[in-house]
Amino acid sequence: MSYQMIVLVKQVPDTQNITAQAMKEDGTVNRSALPAIYNPEDLNALEEALKIKEKYGGKITVITMGPPNAAEVLRQSLYRGADEVVLLSDRKFAGADTLATSYVLAKAIKKTGDFDLIFCGRQAIDGDTAQVGPQTAEKLKINQITFVDKILSIKDKELTVERSIEGGYEVVKSSFPLLLTITDESNIPRPPAVKKVLTYKNAVSPLELDNYDDEYLSNQNNNPSNLKIQHWTHESIDAKTVQCGLSGSPTKVKKIESVILEAPEIKNIANSDEGIKTLLKELTDEHIIG
Ligand SMILES: Cc1cc2nc3c(=O)[nH]c(=O)nc-3n(C[C@H](O)[C@H](O)[C@H](O)COP(=O)(O)OP(=O)(O)OC[C@H]3O[C@@H](n4cnc5c(N)ncnc54)[C@H](O)[C@@H]3O)c2cc1C
């Protein structure tokens, strides 16, 4: 039995590489000052879908909502084995909170047709809410299992997983259609495959086409791989503009405060037996070890 799978992925600013210029004066994130990367746990989500496709067959559609340059995470998905990729990009989507984001994603998923499994990352490293997956499942009125560490088995249209809970894990079973949010404990995501990089390195979304010259455009008409990234707007997915972007977002940011974490007291330990002895004594006295 083969499976129709959707993977939701987000392009995020690399919060591991924050510099002083990463925040604007008004306290919002200066996205242009940070490298944009594939949300790490979304790579884990894609990897789970790829493993299922390899074992049982099926199709993987990767969807992202974001600005035109979010097409990069879709290229990265094609390099790893996604079959179809969709960029949801529209001025009407700007300023979306998690409710408006999940509304648009759910509408797009419905447009793709029948599906068995939806994979999300557990959490995005910028927004950090972990709400988008569960809200999308609610809007689609399907089952969801969050914090999935391991897929234990799949039998016909039923799946058993291990999900992490405080202090341990639980085993949960569900029928399809089903949305899973995947943690970084689940797998080590594969790197891009060289053959696929060669096939899709020139894949662009229609929104990126202005960057290319006439020669490129005429060439790409001959190569379907280059036209692989579909672009959908609110009209393509029949979304109500009042439920999209800022107008569909009840969350209001009241105040943003920059928290500066001061370095605690620093002690230099001499690189000698005596220095190590002193350190061990201090750690034991303070009941940190021992
Ligand atoms: C008032 C308000 C205005 C905002 N305006 C903007 C804005 O203008 N631009 C902006 O970038 N952000 C904006 N945000 C942030 C935005 O709401 C969140 O980034 C977004 O809803 C996702 O939430 P999250 O980052 O917490 O994702 P999480 O809920 O932590 O993500 C969980 C998983 O859901 C999936 N997912 C999340 N987001 C997407 C996506 N966009 N496409 C596909 N899959 C996804 C991924 O699988 C991800 O791992 C705004 C937030 C608020 C409250």
The ligand as an SDF file (V2000), in Angstrom:
LIG
                    3D

 53 58  0  0  0  0  0  0  0  0999 V2000
    0.6520   39.5260   15.2480 C   0  0  0  0  0  0  0  0  0  0  0  0
    1.6730   38.6680   14.5860 C   0  0  0  0  0  0  0  0  0  0  0  0
    2.1990   39.0360   13.3450 C   0  0  0  0  0  0  0  0  0  0  0  0
    3.1520   38.2390   12.7400 C   0  0  0  0  0  0  0  0  0  0  0  0
    3.6610   38.6250   11.5300 N   0  0  0  0  0  0  0  0  0  0  0  0
    4.5710   37.8660   10.9010 C   0  0  0  0  0  0  0  0  0  0  0  0
    5.1010   38.2370    9.6370 C   0  0  0  0  0  0  0  0  0  0  0  0
    4.7400   39.2680    9.0800 O   0  0  0  0  0  0  0  0  0  0  0  0
    6.0290   37.4220    9.0580 N   0  0  0  0  0  0  0  0  0  0  0  0
    6.4330   36.2790    9.6750 C   0  0  0  0  0  0  0  0  0  0  0  0
    7.2700   35.5580    9.1130 O   0  0  0  0  0  0  0  0  0  0  0  0
    5.9500   35.8820   10.8590 N   0  0  0  0  0  0  0  0  0  0  0  0
    5.0390   36.6570   11.4940 C   0  0  0  0  0  0  0  0  0  0  0  0
    4.5490   36.2790   12.6960 N   0  0  0  0  0  0  0  0  0  0  0  0
    5.0200   35.0150   13.2590 C   0  0  0  0  0  0  0  0  0  0  0  0
    4.1220   33.9090   12.7230 C   0  0  0  0  0  0  0  0  0  0  0  0
    2.8560   33.9560   13.2830 O   0  0  0  0  0  0  0  0  0  0  0  0
    4.6820   32.5550   13.0560 C   0  0  0  0  0  0  0  0  0  0  0  0
    6.0200   32.5120   12.6300 O   0  0  0  0  0  0  0  0  0  0  0  0
    3.9250   31.4580   12.3090 C   0  0  0  0  0  0  0  0  0  0  0  0
    2.5700   31.4890   12.5560 O   0  0  0  0  0  0  0  0  0  0  0  0
    4.4140   30.0890   12.6910 C   0  0  0  0  0  0  0  0  0  0  0  0
    4.3940   29.9440   14.0850 O   0  0  0  0  0  0  0  0  0  0  0  0
    5.6640   29.3610   14.7610 P   0  0  0  0  0  0  0  0  0  0  0  0
    6.8550   30.0350   14.1510 O   0  0  0  0  0  0  0  0  0  0  0  0
    5.4860   29.4480   16.2190 O   0  0  0  0  0  0  0  0  0  0  0  0
    5.6450   27.8670   14.2400 O   0  0  0  0  0  0  0  0  0  0  0  0
    5.3980   26.5350   15.0570 P   0  0  0  0  0  0  0  0  0  0  0  0
    3.9700   26.4320   15.4130 O   0  0  0  0  0  0  0  0  0  0  0  0
    6.4090   26.4050   16.1450 O   0  0  0  0  0  0  0  0  0  0  0  0
    5.7380   25.5460   13.8680 O   0  0  0  0  0  0  0  0  0  0  0  0
    5.4620   24.1500   13.9600 C   0  0  0  0  0  0  0  0  0  0  0  0
    5.5360   23.5510   12.5970 C   0  0  0  0  0  0  0  0  0  0  0  0
    4.4710   24.0450   11.7880 O   0  0  0  0  0  0  0  0  0  0  0  0
    4.9080   24.1330   10.4200 C   0  0  0  0  0  0  0  0  0  0  0  0
    4.8930   25.5370   10.0010 N   0  0  0  0  0  0  0  0  0  0  0  0
    4.9650   26.6390   10.7780 C   0  0  0  0  0  0  0  0  0  0  0  0
    4.9260   27.7510   10.0130 N   0  0  0  0  0  0  0  0  0  0  0  0
    4.8470   27.3340    8.7350 C   0  0  0  0  0  0  0  0  0  0  0  0
    4.7950   27.9910    7.4790 C   0  0  0  0  0  0  0  0  0  0  0  0
    4.8290   29.3200    7.3730 N   0  0  0  0  0  0  0  0  0  0  0  0
    4.7030   27.2370    6.3530 N   0  0  0  0  0  0  0  0  0  0  0  0
    4.6570   25.8890    6.4280 C   0  0  0  0  0  0  0  0  0  0  0  0
    4.7300   25.2100    7.5880 N   0  0  0  0  0  0  0  0  0  0  0  0
    4.8090   25.9210    8.7170 C   0  0  0  0  0  0  0  0  0  0  0  0
    6.3290   23.5640   10.3920 C   0  0  0  0  0  0  0  0  0  0  0  0
    6.2520   22.1870   10.1530 O   0  0  0  0  0  0  0  0  0  0  0  0
    6.8020   23.8330   11.8090 C   0  0  0  0  0  0  0  0  0  0  0  0
    7.8680   23.0220   12.2270 O   0  0  0  0  0  0  0  0  0  0  0  0
    3.6040   37.0560   13.3570 C   0  0  0  0  0  0  0  0  0  0  0  0
    3.0870   36.6930   14.5960 C   0  0  0  0  0  0  0  0  0  0  0  0
    2.1440   37.4880   15.2140 C   0  0  0  0  0  0  0  0  0  0  0  0
    1.6390   37.0740   16.5580 C   0  0  0  0  0  0  0  0  0  0  0  0
  1  2  1  0
  2  3  1  0
  2 52  2  0
  3  4  2  0
  4  5  1  0
  4 50  1  0
  5  6  2  0
  6  7  1  0
  6 13  1  0
  7  8  2  0
  7  9  1  0
  9 10  1  0
 10 11  2  0
 10 12  1  0
 12 13  2  0
 13 14  1  0
 14 15  1  0
 14 50  1  0
 15 16  1  0
 16 17  1  0
 16 18  1  0
 18 19  1  0
 18 20  1  0
 20 21  1  0
 20 22  1  0
 22 23  1  0
 23 24  1  0
 24 25  2  0
 24 26  1  0
 24 27  1  0
 27 28  1  0
 28 29  2  0
 28 30  1  0
 28 31  1  0
 31 32  1  0
 32 33  1  0
 33 34  1  0
 33 48  1  0
 34 35  1  0
 35 36  1  0
 35 46  1  0
 36 37  1  0
 36 45  1  0
 37 38  2  0
 38 39  1  0
 39 40  1  0
 39 45  2  0
 40 41  1  0
 40 42  2  0
 42 43  1  0
 43 44  2  0
 44 45  1  0
 46 47  1  0
 46 48  1  0
 48 49  1  0
 50 51  2  0
 51 52  1  0
 52 53  1  0
M  END
$$$$
